[in-house]
Amino acid sequence: MKHFIFSIFSLLVLSACAASNTTATTVTKVTDSVNGYWQQHVDYSMEIDMDTKNYQYKGKQMLVYTNNSPDVLKRVYYHLYFNAFQPGSEMDVRSRTIKDPDPRVGDRISKLQPNEIGYIKVNSLKQNGTSISYDTVGTVLEVKLDQPIQPGEKVTFEMDFDAQVPVQIRRSGRNNKEGVALSMTQWYPKLAEYDEEGWHADPYIGREFHGVWGNFDVKLTIDKDYVVGGTGYLQGEPTKKSGKKTHHFKAPNVHDFTWAADPDFIHDTFQMPNGPLLNFYYKKDLEKEYLDNWKKLPAETAKLMAYFSTNVGKYPYDQYSVIQGGDGGMEYAMCTLITGKRKFGSLLGVTAHELAHTWFQFLLASNESKHEWMDEGFTTYISTLAMNSLKEEKKPNPLSGAYRGYLGLANSGFEQPLTTHSDRYLLNKVYGAAAYNKGAVFLAQLGYVIGSDNLEKTIKKYFNDFSFKHPKPFDIIRTAERITDFELDWYFIDFAQTTNTIDYGVKNIEGKSITLERIGLMPMPLDISVTYTDGTTETFYIPLQMMRGEKPTSATIVSDWAWAMPTYTFKTKKTVKSVEIDPSQMMADVNRENNLFTVE
């Protein structure tokens, strides 16, 4: 999502698309008879006629919905995200009542005039040719089916709708602060996801999205002077009629469709060897400094694309687009929208973050409304490593900023568990520190627990096993367990499901005897550095008993520490001068003052 890494007290700002045949596999049914996994499927066909004078558009949508679940469905739900941009909406009221509103929103929605609001109005809806009843409830369309959808059945829904693009406030909209005419994200009636947990028809209040995997066929008719870029592959040259052009896009095996358009877009391309075509859309009237930055961006974006494909998994589509638009940075299917008036470091940084989201949330399509840390945190982790590699910074811990952000949160008294729904955080600052920082530390610290090589293997297997699916939080831990044969449920339970903290200290040193204490509730294995009185050093590894294994290490391995025991003593072969717990600082210990003990 937006390229902002939050701490508990601060915010750190860190068209036509090319005609092509996709390498992504079109999937109509994803099931796993062994593990009982299934997921729904939808195919969209849409015809959209946009009036760029009043920013209104008419839409015809036909979708074929496949019920791969074992359940009989008596209702379906659609998201109508543009309805959030109306005075009195839940997004508006929440922004005006939360203690630390997002400054990009504030009270702006409450001041929108009728010709500035956003809306999607459904005029008619049919199920297999028969009109059915529905009710618009804020940003959700509640649909009562004419006939229940049986397991394995395909159903066709046909809809006519009218819509208006809101003045750009949050992600979507018209005429953003940099003058981009149309940032069209979450702009169509979008079918809600249904899985083993039931329906996910969350209202649009402030956070992220979730969608059904499927195929899109979109015909967009717009003023002939507009350059269009976004999701999918352009099917031939646009056709012209009555001062307009119709752009025909197809996007296979995605769970969203986004586009942006402006009459003043420059469109640059960069073809990666054995990789996707990269597209770049940006305003031609940018100041020279910013134009120069956009010209430098393609080659660096290609390096980022190669990094993520190597370290997570191969990018499966034939194109990707970086588009000036929106209100900061936000990822979508085969593209991202970012603001463009940035210094080059910022432009590259936001591109790195949003591009990384292609892996962590788009291809590994976790429910980012419920599990925002799997989305933002994992993206922060891999994009930070990518930038460290790209800039050859060689930092001993590139994630040190994320650790500081998490530790600030943990010591603030405001922390809520990572299981908190993204809309239900008390403060936006708490959401940011949890989702971005603690989520990144979750992965980095997992590397401390199981070893960095095992973490790399875990990430790649996680991608191979769960891309084009909807992984849930425990899937990453089970993947790590399969790689290592360790027991790791304790790590997930304490770090994600509670606000238990890690705090280990050196209690005492007596000659060759070292006593440690566990002060926090969260268990961990420990790396220990010992300096002897003769000036030599030795590293020790104390396994956690409940982990049932030891990470690969060159350190001296001593006996296991059982969690319930508050203290632990081990002996060395020489007289000890000083002891340090976790010298790498890859363990998120909330009080490092007691980690170092020196004999006076």
VOMARSE-687086 format. One record per residue (C-alpha): x negated, y, z. Coordinates in pm, 1 decimal. Layout:
c1 / c2 / c3
X / Y / Z
...
//
This chain:
c1 / c2 / c3
0.0 / 0.0 / 0.0
-118.1 / 352.9 / 51.9
-492.4 / 380.2 / 96.3
-482.3 / 505.3 / 451.7
-651.2 / 323.6 / 735.7
-486.2 / 420.8 / 1059.2
-631.0 / 425.7 / 1407.0
-408.9 / 473.7 / 1709.4
-484.1 / 842.5 / 1721.6
-576.6 / 936.4 / 1369.1
-531.4 / 877.6 / 999.7
-846.0 / 811.2 / 798.3
-810.5 / 870.3 / 437.8
-1038.7 / 638.0 / 338.1
180.4 / 290.1 / -2198.0
253.3 / 146.5 / -2349.9
78.1 / -152.1 / -2201.3
-134.2 / -362.9 / -2432.5
53.4 / -617.8 / -2641.6
-60.0 / -955.4 / -2517.4
34.2 / -1308.0 / -2428.5
16.9 / -1378.0 / -2056.8
-203.7 / -1639.2 / -1902.4
26.8 / -1659.3 / -1601.4
241.6 / -1967.8 / -1595.7
615.0 / -1910.4 / -1618.0
772.0 / -2100.9 / -1331.5
1144.4 / -2166.1 / -1298.5
1129.3 / -2405.1 / -1004.3
873.2 / -2422.4 / -727.6
918.8 / -2710.7 / -489.9
697.6 / -2939.9 / -287.5
870.3 / -3264.4 / -205.7
591.4 / -3365.8 / 33.0
601.2 / -3050.1 / 245.7
963.0 / -2959.9 / 176.5
875.2 / -2623.8 / 22.9
1109.4 / -2451.6 / -222.4
1164.8 / -2099.7 / -347.8
1432.7 / -1922.4 / -546.7
1392.2 / -1802.2 / -905.6
1546.2 / -1517.7 / -1106.6
1521.6 / -1402.0 / -1468.5
1604.7 / -1035.5 / -1535.2
1711.2 / -882.6 / -1865.9
1767.9 / -507.5 / -1851.2
1847.7 / -228.8 / -2096.8
1779.7 / 117.8 / -1958.3
1862.8 / 454.7 / -2118.4
1682.3 / 743.1 / -1944.9
1784.6 / 1107.8 / -1978.9
1472.3 / 1309.8 / -1898.4
1669.5 / 1634.3 / -1874.4
1878.8 / 1541.9 / -1572.0
1674.3 / 1240.0 / -1457.2
1971.3 / 1010.5 / -1473.7
1981.9 / 672.8 / -1643.9
2228.8 / 404.5 / -1735.0
2148.7 / 40.3 / -1696.3
2277.1 / -294.5 / -1808.9
2137.0 / -587.9 / -1618.6
2184.5 / -957.9 / -1673.5
2008.0 / -1197.3 / -1443.6
2004.5 / -1572.7 / -1421.5
1960.2 / -1688.8 / -1064.1
1846.0 / -2041.8 / -983.6
1932.0 / -2174.7 / -640.0
1639.7 / -2403.0 / -561.6
1742.8 / -2418.2 / -196.2
1927.0 / -2710.9 / -36.0
2196.0 / -2465.0 / 77.0
2530.9 / -2357.2 / -65.5
2525.0 / -1977.8 / -110.8
2852.5 / -1794.3 / -57.6
2704.1 / -1444.5 / -88.8
2416.0 / -1268.3 / -256.1
2259.5 / -929.5 / -185.9
2088.7 / -664.9 / -397.1
1853.6 / -389.9 / -283.9
1950.1 / -40.3 / -401.3
1635.2 / 135.8 / -285.8
1704.4 / 476.1 / -442.3
2002.7 / 519.3 / -207.0
1751.5 / 584.8 / 73.1
1683.7 / 928.0 / -73.3
2009.9 / 1085.7 / 41.0
2082.9 / 1307.1 / 343.0
2202.4 / 1092.6 / 631.9
2042.3 / 771.7 / 506.2
1861.3 / 542.5 / 748.8
1528.2 / 654.6 / 604.8
1625.5 / 1017.8 / 654.9
1749.9 / 974.3 / 1011.6
1460.5 / 752.5 / 1116.5
1211.4 / 1005.9 / 980.6
1379.6 / 1283.8 / 1177.0
1399.8 / 1088.2 / 1503.7
1070.3 / 898.3 / 1526.4
814.4 / 1081.3 / 1741.3
546.7 / 1091.0 / 1472.4
718.2 / 1114.7 / 1133.0
526.8 / 1058.2 / 812.3
447.2 / 1415.2 / 699.9
524.3 / 1319.6 / 339.7
885.3 / 1257.2 / 443.1
955.8 / 1464.1 / 752.4
1298.6 / 1625.0 / 708.5
1273.3 / 1657.2 / 329.0
1545.2 / 1401.7 / 252.7
1796.7 / 1590.4 / 465.0
1747.9 / 1897.8 / 244.1
1802.8 / 1731.3 / -94.4
2076.1 / 1879.9 / -312.2
2319.3 / 1658.2 / -509.1
2109.7 / 1689.1 / -826.8
1793.1 / 1597.1 / -631.2
1904.0 / 1286.9 / -443.2
1846.5 / 932.5 / -555.1
2121.4 / 681.9 / -610.7
2210.6 / 355.1 / -779.6
2584.2 / 319.0 / -837.3
2709.7 / -21.6 / -944.8
3005.7 / 12.5 / -1181.5
3080.9 / -352.5 / -1245.0
2948.9 / -696.1 / -1154.1
3039.7 / -1034.2 / -1298.0
2950.9 / -1388.1 / -1198.5
2954.4 / -1622.3 / -1496.1
3184.3 / -1379.8 / -1676.5
3427.6 / -1327.3 / -1387.9
3445.2 / -995.4 / -1201.6
3352.1 / -1024.9 / -835.2
3385.9 / -794.9 / -535.4
3099.8 / -604.6 / -378.9
3036.2 / -330.5 / -128.6
2755.4 / -75.2 / -119.5
2620.3 / -45.4 / 234.5
2337.7 / 207.1 / 236.2
2051.9 / 56.3 / 39.2
2207.7 / -290.1 / 15.3
2478.7 / -420.8 / -216.1
2678.5 / -691.8 / -40.3
2829.8 / -933.9 / -292.6
3102.9 / -1188.1 / -219.4
3080.5 / -1464.6 / -478.4
3373.3 / -1588.0 / -684.8
3236.0 / -1939.2 / -655.6
2963.6 / -2054.5 / -416.0
2630.2 / -2136.6 / -576.1
2548.7 / -2501.9 / -527.7
2196.4 / -2636.0 / -469.1
2013.8 / -2659.8 / -801.4
2275.0 / -2448.6 / -985.2
2199.4 / -2158.0 / -1220.6
2434.1 / -1859.0 / -1210.9
2448.8 / -1557.4 / -1444.0
2521.6 / -1212.2 / -1301.5
2599.2 / -917.9 / -1530.2
2595.0 / -563.2 / -1398.2
2648.5 / -210.7 / -1530.0
2505.4 / 68.2 / -1317.4
2427.6 / 439.3 / -1317.9
2133.9 / 589.1 / -1132.8
1955.5 / 913.4 / -1057.3
1584.9 / 951.4 / -990.6
1526.3 / 1140.0 / -665.3
1284.9 / 1424.8 / -623.6
963.1 / 1246.2 / -536.3
932.9 / 1207.0 / -160.7
810.1 / 855.6 / -81.2
648.4 / 641.7 / -352.2
926.4 / 672.5 / -610.0
1071.3 / 975.3 / -777.2
1038.7 / 1254.8 / -1026.4
794.9 / 1543.0 / -1052.0
552.4 / 1448.1 / -779.0
317.2 / 1701.2 / -624.7
69.8 / 1649.7 / -910.5
337.5 / 1704.1 / -1175.4
386.3 / 1344.2 / -1292.6
737.6 / 1328.5 / -1437.1
851.1 / 976.3 / -1343.8
718.9 / 732.3 / -1084.0
967.2 / 448.9 / -1123.4
917.9 / 200.7 / -842.3
1194.7 / -7.3 / -683.5
1426.9 / 166.2 / -928.7
1670.8 / -109.2 / -1032.0
1923.3 / -328.0 / -846.8
1684.1 / -590.9 / -710.2
1809.1 / -926.3 / -592.4
1720.1 / -999.7 / -231.4
1515.2 / -1304.7 / -142.5
1661.2 / -1612.2 / 25.1
1439.7 / -1874.3 / 185.6
1442.6 / -2128.1 / 469.3
1484.8 / -1834.8 / 710.5
1796.3 / -1716.6 / 524.1
1858.1 / -1386.4 / 343.8
1612.3 / -1097.0 / 356.7
1842.1 / -808.0 / 272.2
1660.7 / -553.9 / 487.8
1766.8 / -189.5 / 453.7
1503.3 / 44.7 / 310.0
1403.7 / 255.0 / 607.3
1036.4 / 325.9 / 564.1
821.6 / 27.4 / 491.1
760.3 / -236.6 / 232.5
932.7 / -480.0 / -0.3
1003.3 / -845.9 / -74.3
1134.1 / -1002.3 / -392.6
1221.5 / -1318.6 / -585.1
968.6 / -1465.6 / -826.8
1085.3 / -1465.5 / -1187.2
1058.4 / -1322.0 / -1537.3
1150.7 / -973.9 / -1659.4
1264.1 / -861.6 / -2004.0
1310.0 / -482.5 / -2001.0
1407.4 / -247.4 / -2282.9
1346.7 / 113.1 / -2180.2
1479.8 / 396.0 / -2397.3
1327.4 / 735.9 / -2317.2
1231.9 / 1066.3 / -2481.5
989.7 / 997.8 / -2768.1
721.9 / 1228.6 / -2626.3
680.5 / 1028.0 / -2304.4
386.8 / 791.0 / -2259.4
491.4 / 485.3 / -2059.1
279.1 / 241.3 / -1858.2
338.5 / -18.9 / -1592.2
431.2 / -383.5 / -1550.2
438.3 / -634.3 / -1832.8
340.0 / -663.8 / -2196.8
469.1 / -436.7 / -2471.2
647.4 / -633.6 / -2741.7
538.6 / -459.2 / -3061.7
551.3 / -86.9 / -3127.0
835.9 / 112.6 / -2969.7
1133.3 / 169.8 / -3199.6
1248.6 / 526.6 / -3265.2
1602.3 / 660.7 / -3284.7
1761.1 / 1002.4 / -3225.4
1456.9 / 1158.1 / -3059.5
1398.3 / 864.1 / -2831.6
1180.8 / 555.3 / -2823.7
1271.9 / 209.4 / -2695.3
983.3 / 29.5 / -2525.8
1032.2 / -344.8 / -2489.9
836.2 / -511.4 / -2209.1
816.1 / -869.9 / -2093.6
662.5 / -965.6 / -1759.8
641.1 / -1335.8 / -1678.0
615.4 / -1474.4 / -1326.3
629.9 / -1156.6 / -1119.7
854.4 / -1043.0 / -835.7
886.5 / -677.0 / -930.0
882.4 / -443.7 / -1229.8
741.8 / -88.4 / -1217.6
683.2 / 184.6 / -1472.0
570.8 / 545.6 / -1486.4
603.2 / 800.5 / -1764.2
490.1 / 1150.4 / -1850.0
459.5 / 1343.0 / -2179.1
106.7 / 1452.6 / -2084.2
-44.5 / 1116.6 / -1993.7
-383.0 / 1025.9 / -2136.4
-410.2 / 650.4 / -2188.7
-757.9 / 497.5 / -2166.4
-840.9 / 127.7 / -2182.9
-1129.2 / -93.0 / -2073.1
-1148.2 / -453.0 / -2193.5
-1318.5 / -681.8 / -1944.1
-1518.5 / -970.3 / -2094.0
-1312.4 / -1285.8 / -2042.8
-1076.0 / -1080.3 / -1832.6
-777.6 / -849.3 / -1845.6
-738.3 / -526.0 / -2037.5
-752.1 / -239.8 / -1789.0
-528.7 / 61.2 / -1859.2
-564.1 / 407.4 / -1707.6
-290.9 / 672.1 / -1728.9
-354.5 / 1022.8 / -1598.9
-249.7 / 1380.5 / -1672.7
-445.2 / 1560.5 / -1941.4
-408.5 / 1895.2 / -1760.5
-611.0 / 1784.1 / -1456.6
-904.0 / 2005.5 / -1361.6
-1234.1 / 1901.8 / -1522.5
-1367.2 / 1753.8 / -1196.4
-1071.2 / 1515.2 / -1174.1
-1072.6 / 1433.8 / -1545.6
-1438.6 / 1338.9 / -1515.8
-1358.5 / 1115.6 / -1220.6
-1089.3 / 931.5 / -1416.3
-1335.8 / 879.6 / -1700.5
-1581.1 / 715.4 / -1458.3
-1315.5 / 495.8 / -1296.9
-1271.4 / 216.2 / -1558.8
-1618.3 / 61.4 / -1533.9
-1603.5 / 60.1 / -1152.4
-1251.5 / -85.1 / -1154.0
-1380.0 / -368.8 / -1370.7
-1643.9 / -445.7 / -1105.3
-1373.5 / -452.7 / -838.6
-1157.1 / -681.3 / -1049.5
-1453.7 / -917.9 / -1090.5
-1525.8 / -909.5 / -715.4
-1171.3 / -1002.9 / -615.3
-1144.8 / -1270.7 / -884.1
-1469.1 / -1425.6 / -759.9
-1405.7 / -1398.5 / -386.4
-1032.1 / -1468.0 / -368.9
-909.8 / -1618.8 / -697.2
-888.2 / -1544.0 / -1067.6
-656.7 / -1261.7 / -1174.4
-391.6 / -1445.9 / -1377.6
-246.9 / -1175.8 / -1604.1
-381.8 / -1019.6 / -1923.4
-349.5 / -655.2 / -1819.5
-368.6 / -424.1 / -1520.0
-288.3 / -51.5 / -1508.4
-405.2 / 228.4 / -1278.5
-152.2 / 510.6 / -1307.8
-145.0 / 861.4 / -1168.1
181.5 / 899.9 / -980.6
358.9 / 845.6 / -651.1
251.7 / 1006.1 / -325.2
-73.6 / 837.8 / -229.5
-135.4 / 480.8 / -333.5
100.4 / 186.6 / -371.8
62.8 / -147.7 / -546.9
308.0 / -311.8 / -784.4
323.5 / -588.5 / -1043.9
20.3 / -560.5 / -1275.9
-28.4 / -195.9 / -1176.7
-75.0 / 62.2 / -906.1
39.1 / 421.8 / -870.9
-209.5 / 658.6 / -707.8
-243.7 / 1030.8 / -675.5
-517.0 / 1154.2 / -905.7
-655.2 / 1478.2 / -767.5
-931.1 / 1317.2 / -564.5
-1306.0 / 1321.9 / -529.5
-1454.1 / 1020.5 / -700.2
-1522.9 / 830.0 / -377.9
-1160.7 / 867.2 / -275.6
-1031.8 / 777.5 / -622.2
-1243.4 / 462.3 / -628.0
-1154.3 / 375.5 / -269.2
-779.3 / 399.5 / -320.8
-811.1 / 199.3 / -643.4
-1006.6 / -70.5 / -458.2
-740.4 / -94.5 / -188.8
-442.0 / -99.7 / -423.8
-608.0 / -340.6 / -666.1
-685.0 / -575.4 / -375.3
-312.6 / -582.4 / -301.5
-269.0 / -773.3 / -627.0
-406.4 / -1071.3 / -435.5
-279.8 / -997.1 / -86.1
86.1 / -948.7 / -126.2
152.7 / -959.3 / -494.2
12.8 / -1301.2 / -583.6
25.0 / -1419.5 / -223.8
373.9 / -1281.0 / -185.1
421.9 / -1276.7 / 189.8
720.4 / -1085.6 / 322.1
547.8 / -753.4 / 384.2
846.8 / -613.2 / 571.5
813.1 / -883.8 / 837.8
442.6 / -966.6 / 810.5
292.3 / -634.6 / 717.5
-48.2 / -725.7 / 862.9
-88.7 / -1011.5 / 611.9
-40.3 / -751.0 / 341.5
-222.4 / -442.1 / 466.1
-472.2 / -610.0 / 695.5
-594.3 / -875.9 / 455.7
-615.0 / -614.3 / 181.0
-816.4 / -382.9 / 406.4
-1050.2 / -673.3 / 483.4
-1126.4 / -772.2 / 124.5
-1128.8 / -419.6 / -22.8
-1371.1 / -303.2 / 246.8
-1606.2 / -589.7 / 162.8
-1568.5 / -510.9 / -207.6
-1663.1 / -146.3 / -159.2
-1956.9 / -246.9 / 61.4
-2077.4 / -472.1 / -220.1
-2007.6 / -225.9 / -498.6
-2190.4 / 58.3 / -325.9
-2466.1 / -175.4 / -203.1
-2428.6 / -38.7 / 148.3
-2531.8 / -368.6 / 314.6
-2366.8 / -280.7 / 644.4
-2410.7 / -548.9 / 914.8
-2038.0 / -521.7 / 988.1
-1850.4 / -340.8 / 708.5
-1529.7 / -380.8 / 911.2
-1659.6 / -184.1 / 1209.7
-1407.3 / 92.8 / 1141.5
-1119.4 / -154.9 / 1154.5
-1254.6 / -291.5 / 1483.7
-1266.7 / 60.2 / 1630.7
-911.6 / 121.9 / 1516.1
-785.8 / -200.7 / 1672.9
-972.8 / -144.1 / 1999.5
-822.0 / 202.1 / 2022.0
-480.0 / 45.5 / 1980.4
-542.9 / -232.6 / 2230.7
-656.5 / 14.6 / 2495.3
-384.3 / 271.3 / 2423.8
-93.4 / 113.6 / 2609.1
125.7 / 138.8 / 2297.8
35.5 / -185.1 / 2120.3
312.8 / -411.5 / 1992.6
258.4 / -769.0 / 1866.0
185.0 / -830.3 / 1497.2
515.6 / -1019.1 / 1485.1
695.3 / -682.7 / 1510.0
903.6 / -599.9 / 1201.6
739.5 / -315.8 / 1011.9
1038.8 / -85.3 / 1069.0
1053.7 / -156.7 / 1440.7
730.7 / -3.5 / 1563.5
772.7 / 267.4 / 1823.5
530.2 / 496.2 / 1641.1
398.6 / 517.6 / 1286.5
48.2 / 532.6 / 1434.8
102.5 / 201.4 / 1609.8
225.9 / 43.4 / 1287.1
-78.8 / 171.0 / 1101.7
-331.9 / 53.4 / 1358.1
-166.2 / -287.3 / 1382.4
-104.0 / -351.7 / 1014.1
-428.3 / -217.3 / 870.7
-683.2 / -247.9 / 1149.5
-572.2 / -543.0 / 1360.6
-469.6 / -728.9 / 1045.2
-820.2 / -681.9 / 902.8
-980.7 / -783.2 / 1231.8
-763.8 / -1097.5 / 1231.2
-954.8 / -1223.5 / 924.8
-1297.5 / -1084.4 / 1015.8
-1279.7 / -1228.5 / 1366.2
-1155.8 / -1559.6 / 1228.6
-1491.6 / -1567.5 / 1050.3
-1659.4 / -1522.4 / 1389.4
-1459.0 / -1817.2 / 1523.6
-1505.5 / -2065.8 / 1237.6
-1814.3 / -1929.0 / 1061.7
-1840.9 / -1693.4 / 765.2
-1884.6 / -1969.9 / 506.0
-1575.3 / -2146.6 / 634.3
-1380.3 / -1821.5 / 618.1
-1478.6 / -1775.3 / 253.2
-1361.3 / -2129.4 / 178.0
-1040.2 / -2066.5 / 371.2
-953.1 / -1753.7 / 173.1
-1008.5 / -1928.4 / -160.7
-806.2 / -2234.5 / -59.9
-530.2 / -2011.7 / 76.1
-510.1 / -1839.9 / -262.4
-518.0 / -2167.3 / -455.6
-249.7 / -2325.8 / -239.2
-12.4 / -2031.4 / -199.2
-43.9 / -1798.2 / -499.0
290.5 / -1750.1 / -675.2
461.2 / -1854.3 / -351.8
570.9 / -1683.5 / -29.8
315.5 / -1779.7 / 237.9
394.1 / -1715.8 / 601.3
158.1 / -1622.0 / 883.9
76.1 / -1969.7 / 1005.5
-20.9 / -2078.5 / 653.8
-353.9 / -1897.8 / 677.6
-433.3 / -2070.0 / 1007.7
-331.7 / -2414.1 / 880.8
-552.9 / -2353.8 / 578.9
-846.6 / -2275.3 / 809.0
-771.3 / -2589.2 / 1007.4
-779.5 / -2799.0 / 690.7
-1115.0 / -2650.0 / 596.3
-1273.9 / -2694.3 / 939.3
-1076.7 / -2969.7 / 1116.3
-1062.8 / -2736.2 / 1418.5
-753.9 / -2664.4 / 1625.9
-678.1 / -2294.6 / 1576.0
-316.0 / -2240.7 / 1679.0
-436.7 / -2066.7 / 1996.3
-600.7 / -1798.3 / 1783.5
-283.1 / -1719.3 / 1591.9
-62.8 / -1732.0 / 1902.0
-270.3 / -1495.6 / 2113.4
-390.2 / -1249.3 / 1850.3
-73.2 / -1224.0 / 1641.0
219.4 / -1320.2 / 1860.7
112.8 / -1143.3 / 2179.4
-82.6 / -837.8 / 2285.3
-322.6 / -1046.6 / 2492.6
-672.2 / -904.0 / 2475.9
-1024.4 / -1046.4 / 2464.8
-1248.7 / -942.7 / 2751.2
-1547.5 / -1149.7 / 2858.8
-1818.6 / -1024.0 / 3090.9
-2155.0 / -1125.9 / 3237.1
-2087.6 / -1174.3 / 3606.7
-2429.6 / -1263.1 / 3739.2
-2782.2 / -1378.1 / 3655.9
-2990.9 / -1573.1 / 3907.0
-3325.4 / -1688.4 / 3775.5
-3238.9 / -1945.5 / 3508.7
-2865.3 / -1946.6 / 3584.5
-2611.3 / -1730.9 / 3397.4
-2251.8 / -1687.7 / 3509.4
-1989.4 / -1542.9 / 3276.7
-1627.9 / -1451.5 / 3344.3
-1312.7 / -1437.5 / 3137.1
-1117.4 / -1123.3 / 3226.4
-871.4 / -1096.1 / 2935.5
-606.0 / -1357.1 / 2864.5
-712.8 / -1445.4 / 2511.2
-956.3 / -1737.6 / 2479.4
-1259.6 / -1729.7 / 2249.4
-1578.0 / -1924.7 / 2182.9
-1881.8 / -1714.8 / 2263.6
-2211.1 / -1622.3 / 2100.2
-2468.3 / -1534.5 / 2367.2
-2808.7 / -1367.9 / 2328.8
-3055.3 / -1425.2 / 2613.2
-3382.3 / -1237.0 / 2665.5
-3628.8 / -1399.7 / 2899.8
-3874.7 / -1229.1 / 3132.6
-4160.7 / -1333.0 / 2904.3
-4007.1 / -1127.2 / 2621.2
-3881.7 / -1420.4 / 2412.4
-3516.8 / -1458.5 / 2314.4
-3275.4 / -1745.8 / 2261.0
-2918.2 / -1759.2 / 2131.6
-2654.5 / -1986.5 / 2279.6
-2313.3 / -2093.8 / 2159.7
-2038.2 / -2176.1 / 2408.9
-1759.4 / -2370.4 / 2234.9
-1399.0 / -2316.2 / 2335.6
-1268.0 / -2647.9 / 2460.2
-920.6 / -2612.6 / 2308.7
-1073.7 / -2543.7 / 1966.1
-1195.4 / -2907.0 / 1950.9
-1502.2 / -2823.4 / 1747.6
-1798.4 / -2591.0 / 1695.7
-1871.0 / -2353.0 / 1410.0
-2192.0 / -2406.2 / 1211.9
-2468.2 / -2237.6 / 1408.7
-2843.3 / -2241.3 / 1466.1
-2790.8 / -2146.1 / 1829.7
-2835.4 / -2379.1 / 2126.0
-2495.5 / -2535.6 / 2189.9
-2400.5 / -2576.3 / 2554.6
-2097.0 / -2741.9 / 2713.2
-1739.6 / -2635.0 / 2632.2
-1557.5 / -2366.4 / 2830.7
-1205.1 / -2466.6 / 2931.5
-981.3 / -2158.1 / 2906.7
-813.1 / -2189.0 / 3248.6
-1149.0 / -2169.9 / 3423.4
-1211.0 / -1798.9 / 3496.8
-1588.4 / -1838.6 / 3525.6
-1853.2 / -2041.6 / 3346.3
-2213.8 / -2108.8 / 3443.3
-2496.3 / -2251.7 / 3233.6
-2868.5 / -2286.2 / 3287.5
-3167.0 / -2198.3 / 3070.4
-3523.0 / -2328.9 / 3062.2
-3681.3 / -1993.2 / 3146.1
-3618.4 / -1706.6 / 3383.3
-3361.1 / -1466.5 / 3236.8
-3413.1 / -1091.4 / 3203.1
-3091.8 / -994.5 / 3023.2
-2781.0 / -1142.0 / 2860.4
-2553.0 / -1003.6 / 2589.9
-2216.2 / -1147.4 / 2489.0
-2140.5 / -1123.0 / 2115.7
-2440.3 / -922.7 / 1990.7
-2288.2 / -915.2 / 1638.8
-1981.9 / -734.4 / 1778.2
-1760.3 / -942.2 / 1549.0
-1548.6 / -1040.7 / 1848.7
-1286.3 / -777.0 / 1933.0
-1374.2 / -752.9 / 2302.2
-1180.1 / -460.9 / 2446.5
-1447.5 / -370.8 / 2703.4
-1804.1 / -404.6 / 2584.1
-1947.2 / -236.8 / 2894.5
-1951.9 / -571.3 / 3078.4
-2096.7 / -763.6 / 2782.0
-2456.8 / -670.5 / 2861.6
-2628.1 / -747.7 / 3192.2
-2992.8 / -676.8 / 3273.2
-3169.1 / -793.8 / 3588.2
-3312.3 / -493.0 / 3768.9
//
